[in-house]
Amino acid sequence: MKRTVKSSLVLSLLFMVGMFSSCMEESGFTILWEGHEVEFEEASRPNGTITRIFTKESDNQVDETTVRINLVGAHVDQPIELLIAADPESTAIPGVHYSLPSTTYTIAPNSSFIDVPISILTGNLGTDEDPNLILQILDAGDTKISANYKSVTIEIRLACPSDLAGTYNTVNVGTGGTVNYQVTITEIEPFTYRISDITGGVYSQVYGGEDNPAIFTELCGVISIVDQPDVVFGGDVFNGTGTVDANGVIRITWSNGSEDSGTTTMTRVP
């Protein structure tokens, strides 16, 4: 029943898209954009936010990162002068959490982008701090500034050592009652992991479906899962939060935003 309902929704959406496309074709209307505008590349991510994670090793540590500003449209043979600045709503403090070498940058002629360097003053960061740096494009001369992607938020985060890769026995309490299962966690990059089944066996044991993998991040024992796709039944996305205790036991509370949710407790298999 679950698969039938979700499949019907997908078919309805495809029908609506098809009808819209047909109407566009019949009207003879064609969308062709020949302008130019500048935008932060990472601003297209959920909530216009990216996270930069650093591991502190000394009190005078400085790490370097960048954000990219793109020219959307065909190349031009003239330089594009940009003015950027930190939004006053930023919680990151200049000279304490970060520094910008400049506020003016140039997209070179016949080029598509410029990388803006940011120095992160990691040595000043505390584990209890969550500074956010919001950068804005203030001016681009005669070139239009994107209305939707003119600002980007950089979450500056301090991480603790993280080593969650392995196989885990799981107990999920939620949809379907209590479900016992086993999952594998694989490290993708530091502090970022893929779990073989975010449902803790619900899709497999309750619905007879496949496992639904998901990507999550872990920072100093706090787990975050954001907008991970439902690749088994489609249509929904998984979100969740979790913790890692001193014994390495993982607990994740998850939901697909529809009819399934649960709290999965994971114990590493020796």
N, C-alpha and C positions, 0 to 999 in steps of 0.2 A: 504494500500500500504506500509506503514511504516513497519508493522509487517511482511509482505511477503518478503520484501527486506532483513530485518535483519535475518529472518528465513533461507533464502537461503544462506546467508553468513555462518551461523552456520553449516548448513548441509554440505557445501563445506569444511569447516575446519574439520568436523568429518570424511568426506571421505578421506581427505589427511592424517589424523592421522591413519585411518584404513589401508590405503595403505602402510604407512611407517612401521606400526607394522607387516604387512604381509611380507614385504621385509626382515625385521629383522629375523622373524621366519624362512623364507625360506633359509636364508643364514646360519642359525645355529649359529649366533653370539649371545652371551649372555654377558650382562654387570654384572660383579661381582667385587665389590671393597672390598678389604680386608685390606686396609691401615688404617692409623691414621692421623688425623690432628686436629688442634685447631682453633677455630673461635669465634668471638663475636656473641652471639645468636641474639642480636638486629640488627646486621649488615645486616640481611636478609630483614629488613623493607625497604620501599621505600626510595631511596637515602641513605641507610645505616644510617638513622637518627632517633633519638628518642627525644622526648621533655619532660623535667622535669619542672613542673610548681610549683611555691612556692608563698605563700602569706606572705608578710613581716609584722611582728608585732613588731619588735624591731630592733635597729641598731646593736645589737651584736648577732643576730640570726644566728644559724648554723643548717642546715638540712642535713640529711643523705640520700643517695641514693646508688644504686649499678648497675653495669652492669655484665652480666654473660659471662664467657668464657667456651665454651663447648669442650669436647673431642669427636670428631666424629669417631666412630669405636668401636670395642670391648674394654672392660676394659683391662687395663694392670696392672701387679703386681708391677710396679715401679712408683715412683712419677714423675710427669712431671713438671719441673721447667720452669716458665714463666718470661719473662722480658717485661714490658709494659712501654710506655712513651707517653707524650702528643706530638702531631704533632706540629711543629713550625707554621703551618698554623692556629692553633687554635686562636680564638679571645678572648677566656676566659683566664684570667691572673691568674697564680698560686699565692696564698696568697691574692688575691683580690676577685676573683669570686669563687674559689674552692681550695681544697687541697687534695692531695693523701697521705694516711698514708704510702704507700710503692710503689715501682715500681716492686717488685719481689713477685710472688705468686706461689703456688704449688697446682696442681691437685693431690689429694691424690691417692695412689694405689687403684685400683678397684673402682674408682669414675669417674663420667662423667662430672663434672663441678666444677668451683670455682666462687664465687661471689666477684667481686672487689668493695670495698667500696669507695665512693667519698663523701667528705664533701663539701656541698654547702654553701658558705659564704653569706647567704641571706641578712644579715644586711647591706652588702656593695652594694647590687644591687639597681640600679635606674630603674624607669619605662621606661626610654628612652634607656636602654641598651639591647642588644641582643647577649650576649656572647655565643659562641659555643666552646665546648671542644671536640677535636678530639683525641681519644685514639687509639694507635697502639700496636699490638703484635710484638715485635722486635725479640724475640728469644724464642724457645721452645725446646732447646736441639736437640735430635735426631728426635723429632716429627715434622712433616711438619706443616707449617703455611698456612692456607687457603689463596689462592690468591684473592678470591673475598670478603671474610669476615674477613680480618685481621685488619680492622679499623672500628670504629663506631663514629658517631658524636652525642654528647649530647647537645641539645639546652637547655640552662639554661634561663628560662623565669620567670619574676615576674608578678603575676596576681593581678587584682583588684577583689573586690567582684563581684560575677556573679550570677544572678537569672533570667534565661530566660524561665523557665518551665511555660507552660500555653497554652491556646488556642488563636489563632490569626486569624483575618480577613486579607485576602491577596489580593493584586492587582499585577498581573504579566503583564509586558509589554515586548513583544518579540514574540516568536513563537505563531501564532494564534491570534496576536493582543493583546487586553487587556482582561485578564481573571480574574474574581473574584472568590475567593475560600476561604476555611478555613483550617488551618492546626493546628496540635498539636505538641508542642515541649516538650520533656521529658528529664530530666537530667539523664545521665548514671553514671557519676562520676563528681567531681568538674571540671568545665570549659569544660566539654564534654557533648554534647547533641545529641539527635536523633530528626529530624524533620520528620513528617509523610509523607510529599510529597515535595521533593526538587524542583519539577517543578512548584509549586504554582498552581496546577490544570490543567496544560497543557496536561499531559498524560490522565487525566480523561475527561476534557471538550472538548479538541480538537480531541483526537484520540479514545476516548471511552474506554481507558484502565484503569488499576489500578493505585493507588498512588504509587510513588517510594520513599521510605524512604531513608534517608541519615544521616550520622553522621558528626557533625562539632564541632570545638573548638572555644571558645571565650576568648580572652585575652584582658582585658582593652578596650573593645568596638570594637575589631578587630576580625572578623570571618574568619575562614579558612575551606575550604572543599577540601579534597584531595582524588582523586581516589576512589570515592564511586560507587559501581556497579549499572548498569542499570538492575534491577531485573524484570522489566516488559517486555522489548523487547530484552534485552541481547546485549552483544557485546560492548557496550559503557561504559564509566565511567564518573561520574560527578566530576567537579572541580569548585571551585568558591571562591569568597571573599565577605566580607560584613562588615557592621558596625552596631553598636547600638548607637543611639543618646541619648541625655540627657533625653528625654521623654520616652525612652524605645522602640522607633520605630526601627524595624530591617529592613535593606535593604541588600539583597543578590543578587549579580550578578552571574549567574550560566550558565554552558554549559555542554552538554553531549559529547562534542568533535566531534559531527557529525552534525546533522541538527537542533538541538533544543537548544535554549538559551533564556535567559530573565533576567530581573531584577524584583525581587519580594519585594514589600513593605509590611511589616507585622505590624499590630496594635493589641495589646493585647485586648482580649475580657474581659471586667470587670467581 
